[in-house]
Amino acid sequence: MNILIQQGLIVTVIGMGLVFVVIVFFWWMMNALVKVTTKQEVTAETPEVKVPSAASSLAQPAGIDTRRRAAAAAVAVALAMNEAGTHKTSGMTQREMGGVNPWQSTHRASQLDQNIKRG
């Protein structure tokens, strides 16, 4: 092979090697910075909460209030799910909803305003 081609290949291999070495160095540096700058999570043990049973909730007024709140939340979720499933526009086509939407009309108007003569 020609000596110039060999020298070019050597320079190319050295350059590519240096690029990968620098990439690995930056990767290592980022990992080191992340470990240094992040705080360690403190895992505190949570106290065990006693959940009242259904029989004890009937005897206590606070249990009745909790049950009423749970029932109200269930009704609210059911109403929201029902409302989300019955949109007027869910099965309508673009023409039934009133023709062209504002995005289309803006772009069509800008195309009509262009006075570019072709040809």
Secondary structure, DSSP 8 states (H G I E B T S, - for coil): --HHHHHHHHHHHHHHHHHHHHHHHHHHHHHHHHHHHS---------------HHHHHHSHHHHHHHHHHHHHHHHHHHHHHHHH--TTSS--TTTTTSS-HHHHHHHHHHHH------
